[in-house]
Amino acid sequence: MEITHDARLSLQAAAALVNSRDPDTLTSTAELDAFCIRWQWSGSRTHDAAELAAVRALRDRLAVFWDADEAGVVALLNTLLREGRALPQLVRHDAFDWHIHATEDSAPLAVRMTVECAMSMIDVVRADGLDRLRRCAASDCDQVFVDFSRNRSRLFCDAGCGNRTNVAAYRARRRAAG
């Protein structure tokens, strides 16, 4: 699946936003500021409680992408694009070469996040890659991620779940052996 750098970053940011629900890591404007810096969100910001509330409300909505079938994903992304009044345009800023923005820089942060995620999901749907939107296979984890591996083999999120699961399986085998 060929996904451009900006779409890949947007998809990873969407997964991080969904994962920020549990544990809740977006409880203050300072945490939102750190999130925006981490995921390189450009454009205007208000840095206020209303902006934080709008971004927090977006998390459950984006989580649907990881649970819906293709028809549900397409319906949601079309709705999000309409609501965000998406108008794709090529832009260059900071260290990024030409890439697509589909809202004005002055649009509210939550609207920009919504539309960028939906634009990136278009690439996923068109590449028949919805099976790459995954939930962690660890029994004690419900985090989401996008599997960008060549053979679609990634099972665990980045939270150490793979190591924990493998160590537990190793110890269980050792106990069973003697």
Sequence and secondary structure as in RCSB ss.txt:
>XXXX:A:sequence
MEITHDARLSLQAAAALVNSRDPDTLTSTAELDAFCIRWQWSGSRTHDAAELAAVRALRDRLAVFWDADEAGVVA
LLNTLLREGRALPQLVRHDAFDWHIHATEDSAPLAVRMTVECAMSMIDVVRADGLDRLRRCAASDCDQVFVDFSR
NRSRLFCDAGCGNRTNVAAYRARRRAAG
>XXXX:A:secstr
    HHHHHHHHHHHHHHHTBTTB   SHHHHHHHHHHTT  S    SHHHHHHHHHHHHHHHGGGTS HHHHHH
HHHHHHHHTT   EEEEETTEEEEEE S TTS HHHHHHHHHHHHHHHHHHTT GGGEEE  STT   EEE   T
TS   S SSSHHHHHHHHHHHHHHHHH 
